[in-house]
């Protein structure tokens, strides 16, 4: 019924192309039962009813094997085995030197691929070696290893657990606010550090955080202690920072859930209308980094490391009160602002070491006594101070900015990135990859240099952003290329998936058009 000597393609091959092996065998078994029940009166046999039996499924499998072996020459042999015909079924078996082991011979093709995939899924998606061992128990397929590798590599579930994220992109140039002269804290990076424990009483402890303000130009820091992470508390600390230091033009911070505490703080800030009005009145622009990319906040992350390390070394296992912790933090701020930004020369008679305080105030900050000066001396002092500041800025540009090339090495990243409309795997916090969510790429997020550094994704109706380092390819691509856009993707999504029309439907449509033309 299923096989022919020429092995031409028919409707059964179409069934095999569009179905898994188990479904193909069941459909074949139902078709064979229908044929049997249609001939019961002629052959005077009993109709078969009920669920499919093991014998019917086994017979359907034998029919498919004979169909696949229709073009096999009986004289095919190898140095290790030869083909023999099974007496009951007429199926070719491979006979070798191992007694009792005669696997069924199957050449390469769609049936062999479906068979390998079926066994691979049946063995709980094990690797190539285990899948090959399971196939060899009953079947003999030439070039089995290459075929199994192809099936395992194309398995969707295995790909979820084996795919790797897109590689890091090429290192971008530093933003202009890092390399151009400007007033201190004109561009400020903000982040939280902590929580820290402080002593309230002998049996009670409290928790506090350190709010760090980082200058993008001079690398100076301003530390504030906070008891909470509310928007109102942040507004008070920001107002105090503006009063003590200066009003920044731009604030840079993380975006969303880099850390849980920071995520809650960011959500509160974005929803606070009072804080947004305060920022608008102060003409402050808030710039958020790409979600889930803490490396974009190296401006302040590097100094948070220094603050924590110095704080832990200073406090040790001692439990201090809140005022004592605040005093330690202020002392750390003073020492960090007096740290050298460039290498210190060993020669005598050298210039003053370039420090954040030297850039901001022209000298290191120490506790000094008040000195009374007359008007002429004040004017001369102001002139010398301006000259010294200009000299410091020149040294900053020559020594510090040019020295950044040593610490900021350029990494030649990969140019591969997902296409618009492609389905990708989004790396999450869960250890089980099966719990990671999937999304469709809506748009590319490019840096100042035009390099794609992130993607905008659609996940369950919500739009999220992720860097390429947290996106894994699944090779489920759309018809759109790199030049596609969101409008094209939306139009494609509305039109839906197109399915090839059946030949019967095409023929019926042609006949209807002929009848309509005759009428």
SVG drawing of the C-alpha trace seen along z (x, -y; Angstrom):
<svg xmlns="http://www.w3.org/2000/svg" viewBox="-25 -96 90 113">
<polyline fill="none" stroke="black" stroke-width="0.4" points="0.0,0.0 2.8,-2.5 5.8,-1.5 6.7,-1.3 9.7,-0.1 10.6,-3.6 10.2,-5.2 8.3,-8.2 7.0,-10.9 3.3,-10.6 0.8,-11.8 2.4,-9.6 5.7,-11.5 3.8,-14.7 2.4,-13.2 5.9,-12.3 7.2,-15.8 4.6,-17.5 4.3,-15.1 6.4,-13.5 7.1,-9.8 4.6,-8.6 1.8,-10.6 2.7,-9.3 2.6,-5.7 -0.8,-6.3 -2.3,-8.0 -1.0,-5.1 -2.5,-2.5 -5.9,-4.3 -5.7,-4.3 -4.9,-0.6 -7.7,0.2 -10.1,-1.7 -8.9,0.3 -9.4,3.5 -12.9,2.6 -13.9,1.6 -13.0,5.1 -14.6,7.1 -17.6,8.2 -15.5,9.4 -13.0,11.3 -15.7,12.2 -13.6,10.9 -14.6,9.0 -14.3,5.2 -11.7,3.8 -12.9,1.3 -11.6,-0.5 -8.1,-2.0 -5.2,-1.0 -3.5,2.1 0.2,2.9 -0.1,5.2 -1.6,2.5 1.1,0.0 3.8,2.6 2.3,3.5 2.1,-0.2 5.8,-0.6 6.7,2.4 4.8,0.8 6.9,-2.3 10.1,-0.3 9.3,1.6 8.5,-1.7 11.9,-3.1 13.7,0.1 12.0,0.2 15.1,-1.2 17.7,0.7 19.7,3.3 19.9,6.6 23.7,6.9 24.6,3.9 27.2,5.0 30.0,3.8 33.2,5.4 31.4,5.8 27.9,6.8 25.7,7.9 21.9,7.6 19.6,10.5 15.8,10.7 13.6,11.5 11.3,14.4 8.0,13.1 8.1,9.4 10.6,9.3 12.5,6.5 16.2,6.1 18.3,6.8 22.0,6.3 23.8,9.5 27.2,9.2 29.5,11.3 27.4,10.7 24.9,13.5 21.3,12.4 21.9,8.8 20.3,8.0 19.2,4.3 16.9,3.0 18.6,1.3 17.4,-2.2 19.1,-4.5 19.3,-8.3 16.3,-10.4 13.3,-12.0 12.2,-8.8 15.7,-8.3 15.7,-11.9 12.2,-11.5 13.3,-8.2 16.4,-9.7 14.4,-12.6 11.8,-10.3 14.4,-8.3 16.2,-11.4 13.0,-12.7 12.2,-9.3 15.6,-9.2 14.9,-12.6 17.1,-14.6 20.4,-13.0 23.5,-13.8 24.9,-12.4 26.5,-9.3 23.4,-8.2 21.1,-8.8 23.4,-6.8 23.4,-3.9 19.6,-4.0 19.3,-4.0 21.8,-1.1 19.6,1.1 17.2,1.7 18.3,-0.2 21.3,-0.5 21.7,-3.8 24.8,-4.7 26.7,-7.8 24.7,-7.8 27.0,-10.1 26.7,-13.0 22.9,-12.5 22.5,-12.4 24.6,-15.5 22.4,-17.3 19.2,-16.3 20.6,-17.2 21.8,-20.5 18.5,-21.4 16.5,-20.2 14.7,-23.2 14.7,-22.1 18.4,-21.1 19.1,-24.5 17.5,-26.2 19.9,-24.5 23.0,-24.7 22.8,-28.1 25.2,-30.8 24.6,-34.5 25.7,-36.9 29.3,-37.9 30.3,-41.3 30.2,-44.1 33.2,-46.3 34.3,-48.6 32.8,-52.0 34.6,-55.3 34.2,-57.1 31.3,-59.6 32.2,-63.3 31.3,-64.2 34.2,-61.9 36.9,-63.5 35.9,-67.2 36.7,-69.8 33.8,-71.1 32.8,-72.1 32.9,-69.4 29.8,-67.2 28.4,-68.7 27.6,-65.1 27.0,-62.9 26.6,-59.2 24.3,-58.0 24.0,-54.6 23.3,-52.9 25.7,-50.8 24.8,-48.6 22.9,-47.8 25.1,-48.5 24.3,-47.5 24.5,-50.0 23.9,-49.6 20.7,-51.1 21.0,-49.4 22.7,-46.3 20.0,-44.0 18.8,-46.0 20.4,-46.9 19.3,-49.0 20.1,-49.1 21.2,-52.1 22.6,-52.7 25.2,-54.9 24.1,-57.1 27.1,-57.8 27.4,-60.8 30.3,-60.5 31.8,-63.2 32.3,-62.0 35.2,-64.4 37.2,-64.8 36.3,-61.3 35.4,-62.9 32.8,-61.4 30.2,-62.7 28.7,-60.2 25.4,-60.5 24.0,-58.2 20.3,-57.3 17.9,-55.4 15.5,-54.5 15.3,-54.4 12.2,-56.4 11.9,-59.1 11.3,-61.7 14.6,-60.7 16.5,-60.8 15.1,-64.3 16.3,-65.6 19.7,-64.1 19.9,-65.5 18.9,-68.9 21.6,-68.7 24.1,-67.7 23.2,-70.7 23.5,-73.0 26.9,-71.7 28.4,-70.9 26.7,-72.2 23.7,-71.5 24.4,-68.8 23.2,-69.1 23.0,-65.3 22.5,-62.4 23.4,-58.9 22.2,-55.8 21.2,-52.2 17.9,-51.2 15.6,-48.6 16.6,-45.4 20.4,-45.3 19.9,-44.7 16.6,-44.2 17.2,-47.2 18.2,-49.4 15.2,-48.3 12.7,-49.2 14.5,-52.6 14.4,-53.3 10.7,-52.4 9.9,-54.8 11.9,-57.6 10.2,-57.2 6.7,-57.2 7.3,-60.2 5.8,-63.3 7.2,-65.6 10.8,-64.4 10.2,-64.8 9.0,-68.3 12.0,-69.1 14.4,-67.8 12.5,-69.8 12.8,-73.0 16.5,-72.4 16.9,-71.7 18.5,-68.3 18.4,-65.6 18.2,-62.0 19.9,-59.4 19.3,-55.7 21.6,-53.0 20.4,-50.0 18.5,-47.4 20.5,-44.6 23.8,-46.0 25.7,-47.0 28.9,-47.4 27.4,-50.5 27.7,-52.1 31.4,-51.7 31.4,-55.4 30.2,-54.8 30.5,-51.0 34.3,-51.2 34.1,-53.8 31.5,-51.8 34.0,-49.0 36.6,-51.3 34.0,-52.7 33.0,-49.2 36.5,-47.8 37.7,-50.8 34.6,-50.7 34.9,-47.0 38.6,-47.3 37.9,-50.2 34.9,-48.8 35.9,-45.2 33.6,-43.3 32.8,-46.4 29.2,-47.5 29.0,-51.3 26.2,-53.7 24.6,-55.6 26.6,-58.8 29.8,-56.9 29.2,-55.1 28.4,-58.5 31.7,-59.9 33.6,-56.9 31.9,-57.4 32.8,-61.1 36.4,-60.3 36.4,-57.8 35.0,-60.5 37.9,-62.8 40.5,-60.1 39.0,-59.0 39.0,-62.6 42.7,-62.9 43.6,-59.7 46.0,-60.2 44.4,-59.9 47.7,-59.2 50.9,-57.4 53.0,-59.1 56.6,-59.9 59.5,-59.0 61.6,-62.0 62.1,-64.8 60.8,-68.3 57.8,-67.0 54.5,-68.8 51.6,-68.3 49.9,-65.0 46.7,-65.2 43.8,-64.3 40.0,-65.0 40.4,-67.7 43.2,-69.3 40.9,-69.5 38.0,-70.9 39.7,-73.2 43.3,-73.5 44.7,-71.7 44.1,-68.7 41.5,-69.2 42.9,-69.3 41.7,-71.0 43.4,-74.4 43.1,-77.5 41.4,-80.7 43.9,-83.4 43.0,-87.1 44.0,-88.6 43.7,-92.2 42.1,-93.1 45.3,-93.2 46.4,-89.8 42.9,-88.4 43.1,-89.7 46.6,-88.2 45.5,-85.0 42.5,-84.8 44.7,-85.3 47.2,-82.6 44.3,-80.3 42.9,-80.7 46.3,-80.1 46.7,-77.0 43.3,-75.7 44.0,-76.2 47.3,-74.4 45.6,-71.5 43.1,-71.2 45.9,-71.1 47.6,-68.4 44.3,-66.5 43.9,-66.5 47.5,-65.5 48.0,-63.0 44.7,-61.6 42.6,-61.6 45.5,-60.4 46.3,-57.8 42.8,-56.3 44.0,-54.5 46.0,-52.2 43.1,-51.1 40.4,-51.2 41.5,-48.5 39.5,-48.1 37.9,-44.7 37.1,-43.6 33.6,-42.3 31.5,-40.2 29.3,-41.8 26.5,-39.2 23.2,-40.3 19.6,-39.1 17.4,-40.2 14.1,-42.1 11.4,-39.5 13.7,-36.8 12.8,-34.8 15.5,-34.8 16.1,-33.4 16.5,-36.0 18.9,-35.1 17.3,-35.4 18.2,-34.9 16.9,-31.4 19.4,-28.5 17.1,-26.4 17.2,-27.5 13.8,-26.1 12.4,-28.9 14.1,-31.6 11.6,-33.7 11.6,-34.1 10.9,-37.3 10.6,-38.6 13.0,-41.3 11.2,-44.5 14.1,-46.9 17.8,-47.4 19.4,-49.6 22.5,-51.3 25.2,-53.2 26.6,-56.6 29.0,-54.8 26.1,-53.1 27.0,-49.6 24.0,-47.4 24.5,-47.0 21.0,-45.9 17.6,-44.9 14.0,-45.8 11.9,-42.7 8.2,-41.8 7.5,-39.3 3.9,-38.4 2.6,-41.8 5.2,-43.8 8.2,-45.5 11.6,-45.1 15.2,-46.0 18.2,-43.7 21.9,-44.0 23.2,-41.5 25.2,-39.8 21.9,-38.6 20.3,-37.4 20.8,-33.9 20.0,-33.0 17.5,-30.2 17.8,-30.5 14.0,-31.0 14.2,-33.8 11.5,-35.8 11.5,-36.7 12.6,-40.3 16.3,-41.1 18.5,-43.6 16.8,-46.4 13.3,-45.5 11.5,-47.8 8.8,-47.6 6.1,-48.6 6.9,-45.7 7.0,-43.4 3.6,-44.5 2.2,-44.1 3.6,-40.6 2.2,-39.8 -1.3,-41.0 -1.3,-39.1 -0.5,-35.9 1.2,-32.7 0.6,-31.7 0.1,-28.0 0.5,-26.4 -2.8,-25.5 -3.6,-21.8 -3.6,-20.6 -7.3,-19.6 -8.2,-23.1 -6.2,-24.5 -7.9,-22.1 -11.4,-22.9 -10.8,-26.6 -9.8,-26.2 -13.0,-24.1 -15.2,-26.7 -13.6,-29.4 -14.3,-27.4 -17.9,-26.8 -18.4,-30.5 -16.8,-31.4 -19.2,-29.0 -22.2,-30.4"/>
</svg>
